[in-house]
């Protein structure tokens, strides 16, 4: 027997109607769930990576930026300016000099310096015409955090008075501790080393 069957690419027909041979609609529903699940997973991945980026910025980058080279330079410059103001005064400009020095200080050190200036520096400067001029010849940051710093300074301080009119120069080294308050570095301690 010979068979006259012929294979074609056309759908089988039942009468005048074509028979649908595509997957059943229920299978399409499962694919839709997979697409939605993929979108949810993609959204969670984006959320997780965004959270990680924000966390790294807050915990690592910002503190690094606040304690990087620019912050170190700012702390060092504040230590130099504050130390120069603290160690320089003259009898004819004493009130302004002490006010300027105090503007570079904070905390307990400001309290101590105010008392010391009122009880020791001001009377000596006025009575004996003591004049001092300080120059920071070297400085280096030894410790730096976002809100605190330590700067080692080396100074030459020249002093004259009515009793000793010839200038006397004294070299010293000081560890200057700074605290950042409202974006400004202020001296919180001044320790000779």
Kinemage of the C-alpha trace (Angstrom):
@kinemage 1
@onewidth
@group {chain A} dominant
@subgroup {mainchain}
@vectorlist {calphas} color= white
{ca unk a 1} P 0.000 0.000 0.000
{ca unk a 2} L 1.178 3.364 -0.758
{ca unk a 3} L 0.392 6.314 1.335
{ca unk a 4} L -0.488 9.667 -0.099
{ca unk a 5} L 0.320 11.541 3.078
{ca unk a 6} L 2.154 14.727 2.601
{ca unk a 7} L 3.735 16.884 5.266
{ca unk a 8} L 3.240 20.610 4.966
{ca unk a 9} L 3.929 23.702 7.042
{ca unk a 10} L 0.343 24.772 7.045
{ca unk a 11} L -1.787 24.209 10.093
{ca unk a 12} L -4.113 21.268 10.105
{ca unk a 13} L -7.619 22.114 9.242
{ca unk a 14} L -10.857 20.800 10.535
{ca unk a 15} L -13.371 21.594 7.963
{ca unk a 16} L -13.039 25.196 6.950
{ca unk a 17} L -11.415 26.281 10.257
{ca unk a 18} L -7.734 26.291 11.111
{ca unk a 19} L -6.655 24.436 14.233
{ca unk a 20} L -4.474 26.483 16.611
{ca unk a 21} L -1.315 24.537 17.388
{ca unk a 22} L 0.378 27.281 19.493
{ca unk a 23} L 1.036 26.709 23.210
{ca unk a 24} L -1.960 26.851 25.474
{ca unk a 25} L -2.815 30.229 27.070
{ca unk a 26} L -1.920 28.979 30.564
{ca unk a 27} L 1.726 28.729 29.471
{ca unk a 28} L 1.682 32.399 28.468
{ca unk a 29} L 0.535 33.269 32.017
{ca unk a 30} L 3.585 31.568 33.526
{ca unk a 31} L 5.845 33.553 31.196
{ca unk a 32} L 4.170 36.785 32.387
{ca unk a 33} L 4.889 35.861 35.999
{ca unk a 34} L 8.530 35.259 35.063
{ca unk a 35} L 8.720 38.693 33.411
{ca unk a 36} L 7.200 40.373 36.481
{ca unk a 37} L 9.491 38.433 38.813
{ca unk a 38} L 12.495 39.481 36.699
{ca unk a 39} L 11.414 43.120 36.874
{ca unk a 40} L 11.028 42.890 40.656
{ca unk a 41} L 14.455 41.284 41.002
{ca unk a 42} L 15.979 43.943 38.736
{ca unk a 43} L 14.361 46.677 40.856
{ca unk a 44} L 15.722 45.102 44.039
{ca unk a 45} L 19.188 44.917 42.492
{ca unk a 46} L 19.038 48.615 41.555
{ca unk a 47} L 17.818 49.498 45.054
{ca unk a 48} L 20.584 47.436 46.678
{ca unk a 49} L 23.314 48.984 44.514
{ca unk a 50} L 21.968 52.492 45.158
{ca unk a 51} L 21.910 51.809 48.904
{ca unk a 52} L 25.476 50.513 48.724
{ca unk a 53} L 26.624 53.604 46.824
{ca unk a 54} L 24.959 55.953 49.329
{ca unk a 55} L 26.420 53.978 52.240
{ca unk a 56} L 29.930 54.122 50.810
{ca unk a 57} L 29.580 57.848 50.172
{ca unk a 58} L 28.409 58.597 53.713
{ca unk a 59} L 30.720 56.205 55.541
{ca unk a 60} L 33.861 56.333 53.439
{ca unk a 61} L 34.041 59.083 50.834
{ca unk a 62} L 32.762 62.002 52.929
{ca unk a 63} L 35.120 61.313 55.861
{ca unk a 64} L 37.984 60.841 53.379
{ca unk a 65} L 37.107 64.111 51.647
{ca unk a 66} L 36.924 65.824 55.032
{ca unk a 67} L 40.330 64.477 55.975
{ca unk a 68} L 42.082 64.663 52.604
{ca unk a 69} L 44.805 66.990 51.343
{ca unk a 70} L 42.581 70.085 51.229
{ca unk a 71} L 41.383 69.505 54.807
{ca unk a 72} L 44.981 68.962 55.957
{ca unk a 73} L 46.043 72.236 54.319
{ca unk a 74} L 43.145 74.089 55.945
{ca unk a 75} L 43.985 72.668 59.388
{ca unk a 76} L 47.684 73.482 58.974
{ca unk a 77} L 46.919 77.041 57.836
{ca unk a 78} L 44.579 77.533 60.808
{ca unk a 79} L 47.260 76.272 63.203
{ca unk a 80} L 49.855 78.621 61.684
{ca unk a 81} L 47.556 81.666 61.723
{ca unk a 82} L 46.251 80.928 65.223
{ca unk a 83} L 49.712 80.280 66.660
{ca unk a 84} L 51.095 83.467 65.131
{ca unk a 85} L 48.204 85.473 66.606
{ca unk a 86} L 48.552 83.755 69.968
{ca unk a 87} L 52.272 84.494 70.279
{ca unk a 88} L 52.352 88.014 68.807
{ca unk a 89} L 51.318 91.179 70.638
{ca unk a 90} L 52.463 94.717 71.335
{ca unk a 91} L 51.562 97.191 74.088
{ca unk a 92} L 50.063 99.793 71.737
{ca unk a 93} L 47.748 97.231 70.016
{ca unk a 94} L 47.321 94.828 72.940
{ca unk a 95} L 43.513 94.764 73.156
{ca unk a 96} L 43.128 94.127 69.420
{ca unk a 97} L 45.960 91.545 69.486
{ca unk a 98} L 44.367 89.594 72.343
{ca unk a 99} L 40.943 89.753 70.697
{ca unk a 100} L 42.432 88.427 67.457
{ca unk a 101} L 44.204 85.622 69.331
{ca unk a 102} L 41.001 84.631 71.131
{ca unk a 103} L 39.132 84.426 67.802
{ca unk a 104} L 41.370 81.448 66.894
{ca unk a 105} L 40.646 79.518 70.115
{ca unk a 106} L 37.878 77.315 71.501
{ca unk a 107} L 36.766 75.362 74.547
{ca unk a 108} L 38.795 75.079 77.747
{ca unk a 109} L 41.856 76.494 76.034
{ca unk a 110} L 39.965 79.702 75.212
{ca unk a 111} L 38.930 79.966 78.870
{ca unk a 112} L 42.511 79.345 80.054
{ca unk a 113} L 44.027 81.799 77.567
{ca unk a 114} L 41.518 84.537 78.460
{ca unk a 115} L 42.437 84.258 82.138
{ca unk a 116} L 46.195 84.029 81.392
{ca unk a 117} L 46.058 87.026 79.041
{ca unk a 118} L 44.147 89.136 81.586
{ca unk a 119} L 46.347 88.206 84.568
{ca unk a 120} L 49.831 87.806 83.036
{ca unk a 121} L 50.214 88.937 79.412
{ca unk a 122} L 48.325 92.254 79.535
{ca unk a 123} L 49.953 93.598 82.734
{ca unk a 124} L 53.466 92.610 81.551
{ca unk a 125} L 52.940 94.039 78.082
{ca unk a 126} L 51.692 97.358 79.466
{ca unk a 127} L 54.085 97.766 82.397
{ca unk a 128} L 57.277 96.571 80.709
{ca unk a 129} L 56.401 97.395 77.082
{ca unk a 130} L 56.737 93.749 76.088
{ca unk a 131} L 56.407 93.201 72.375
{ca unk a 132} L 56.558 89.753 70.784
{ca unk a 133} L 56.442 88.735 67.175
{ca unk a 134} L 56.105 85.076 66.223
{ca unk a 135} L 56.850 83.438 62.926
{ca unk a 136} L 56.019 79.831 62.159
{ca unk a 137} L 58.987 78.506 60.203
{ca unk a 138} L 57.741 74.941 59.683
{ca unk a 139} L 54.507 73.071 60.201
{ca unk a 140} L 53.141 69.603 59.527
{ca unk a 141} L 49.873 67.816 60.174
{ca unk a 142} L 50.464 64.843 62.445
{ca unk a 143} L 46.868 63.653 62.859
{ca unk a 144} L 43.700 64.445 60.936
{ca unk a 145} L 40.060 63.457 61.319
{ca unk a 146} L 36.943 65.172 59.937
{ca unk a 147} L 36.466 67.296 63.081
{ca unk a 148} L 39.885 67.279 64.764
{ca unk a 149} L 43.527 67.682 63.866
{ca unk a 150} L 46.971 67.932 65.403
{ca unk a 151} L 49.615 70.110 63.777
{ca unk a 152} L 53.246 70.293 64.822
{ca unk a 153} L 54.630 73.794 64.412
{ca unk a 154} L 58.119 75.217 64.797
{ca unk a 155} L 58.269 78.899 65.697
{ca unk a 156} L 60.739 81.676 66.141
{ca unk a 157} L 59.471 84.261 68.615
{ca unk a 158} L 61.266 87.591 68.905
{ca unk a 159} L 60.717 89.573 72.107
{ca unk a 160} L 61.679 93.088 73.182
{ca unk a 161} L 60.823 95.025 76.330
{ca unk a 162} L 61.762 98.250 78.116
{ca unk a 163} L 64.114 96.209 80.309
{ca unk a 164} L 65.679 94.338 77.350
{ca unk a 165} L 65.425 96.519 74.233
{ca unk a 166} L 67.693 94.210 72.209
{ca unk a 167} L 65.572 91.548 70.477
{ca unk a 168} L 65.735 88.053 71.912
{ca unk a 169} L 64.718 85.191 69.636
{ca unk a 170} L 63.438 81.924 71.030
{ca unk a 171} L 62.826 78.835 68.940
{ca unk a 172} L 60.154 76.392 70.060
{ca unk a 173} L 58.042 73.523 68.850
{ca unk a 174} L 54.387 73.147 69.746
{ca unk a 175} L 51.757 70.502 69.128
{ca unk a 176} L 48.618 72.438 68.227
{ca unk a 177} L 45.320 70.562 68.612
{ca unk a 178} L 42.421 71.856 66.540
{ca unk a 179} L 38.694 71.273 66.578
{ca unk a 180} L 36.430 72.059 63.638
{ca unk a 181} L 33.424 74.122 64.709
{ca unk a 182} L 30.871 75.337 62.169
{ca unk a 183} L 33.355 74.672 59.363
{ca unk a 184} L 36.232 76.598 61.014
{ca unk a 185} L 39.372 75.089 62.550
{ca unk a 186} L 39.976 76.488 66.057
{ca unk a 187} L 42.824 75.782 68.487
{ca unk a 188} L 41.699 73.628 71.427
{ca unk a 189} L 45.121 73.046 72.998
{ca unk a 190} L 48.649 74.377 72.611
{ca unk a 191} L 51.290 72.036 74.041
{ca unk a 192} L 55.039 72.727 73.828
{ca unk a 193} L 57.044 69.623 72.875
